[in-house]
Amino acid sequence: MSTTRKSIPYALFWNWDHSTTWCLNVPGSQNAGVFNGYTKKPDYLEKDYGRMIDWAAENGINAVGMAGMLRDRHGGVEAARRICAYGMDKGVRVYAIIGLFAYGGVFYEGNNPYSMSKFLEENPDCAGKDANGNMLRANPYAYYGNIREPQGCPSSPRLREYILDSLDWLFKTIPELGGIQMESGDNGVCQCQKCRERRGSGAIKENMSVEDMARIYPDAATVVRNRNKDAWIICETYHHFKDEAFKQLYSTVPPSFKPFETMPETTFFQWKCDQRLADNSWDENDRLPPLMGKFNNVMRSHLGTHWRGGLRKDFAVEGIRRQCRLSYTSGFNAVSLFGEDSTYYPNVEFNYLALRYFADNPMNTLQQFAEDVMAPRLGSTMLAQDYVNMATNAKKADLLPKFQRDIVAILSSLTNPEHIRRWINFADFIGMLAWENITFQGR
């Protein structure tokens, strides 16, 4: 990557199929979770993604991802092909989020040979083992999910062959697919004898293994590129680059990381930053380790979502500003955010717009964003400043009644229907917080 680059070229959305809700007031809509079933009517997957792709195309979001892309419940391969083709027509890359040893494999849920969950149930010798020797299953860390998927053994040659065949099938069957975010799994590591011997005497301290990633990512990427040389290959790390697991790369490249050196520089490695933003342990002096800096790199966050104790549809612009600025100074060329909610909600709209704005202008301030982006959509620069003040202080219960009165006064001065819609919706957001605080305080 050029050191003279003035912006971050790529902005991505990251979604689960079941909680992508761009169609409003739909029975079966969900707003949280992993391992969930899909509970809407099947055709809503295409409607939700169609609306999101339209907005992405108009607002500079380069790619949108989908975990749970292939399910019998919402149309399987044919629905996925239509969504990917629609993205291609609009200039928005649609990529599949796939677990290699976990998360069901390429066919997330259904009666298909490439459903890894089905394969592991039928071939338990390929499944991972927990510390007690039982089949390793994902134990949903979020209480929303209801699917306990078996996880694979990274030391199994037969499973490895199955995974690579699955990826070949996926990109052969869906030629419109724009790429893949591949994951090794973050819900536990196999404790079978072969895996323990391979990893050595050190205890596994995390629910994922970088060594397991390095052993499968290069070959998986080669299979994908053999089918589609233009496909984006995004390799999930589950870490920030400053975390202990990657800290050693600043001095040398240990054997467990050596396979990464063989990957093309066009590969994307994906990182997460939520904790580093929260504890201010990431600053403008930090840089990617040399080995990883030669690749494309994506920094993702869970801002504006329920994850990590957050509030879905929260105003997260300041956090997104910091994510983009620090990503830029650290050497990243892509940023990612959950794109599950509709831009009908102004907080969500401003979060999404902030991702592209601060990718393009990583050294700009929140004040500049308010003037450049929010003011035309809210009525004036002064009103944008009022919105920022209220939105960033919305968790201060004692201020909420004043904010409600202020919004009533603002609404009385507006005539533009879209300005009014945004303020009414924001009033509902503030009113919801006030209602919860006053009506159910202490419960």
Buried (B, 14 or more C-beta within 10 A) or exposed (E): BEEEEEEBBBBBBBBBBBBBBBBEEBEEBBBBBBBBBBEBEBEBBBBBBBBBBBBBBEBBBBBBBBBBBBBBBBBBBEBBBBBBBBBBEBEBBBBBBBBBBBBBBBBBBBEBEBBBBBBBEEBEEBBBBBEEEEBBBBEBEEEBBEBEBBBBBBBBEEBBEBBBBBBBBBBEBBEBBBBBBBBBBBBBBBBBEEBBEBBEEEEBEBBBBBBBBBBBBBBBBBBBBEBBEEBBBBBBBBBBBBBEBBEEBEEEBEEBBEBBEEBEEBBBBBBBBBEBBEEEEBEEEBBBBEBBBBBBBBBBBBBBBBBEEBBBBBBBBBBBBBBBBBBBBBBBBBBBBBBBBBBBBBBBBBBBBBBBBBBBBBBBEBEBBBBBBBBBBBBBBEBBBBBBBBBBBBEEEEBBEEBBEBBEEBEEEBEEEEBBBBBEBBBEBBBEBBEEBEEEEEE
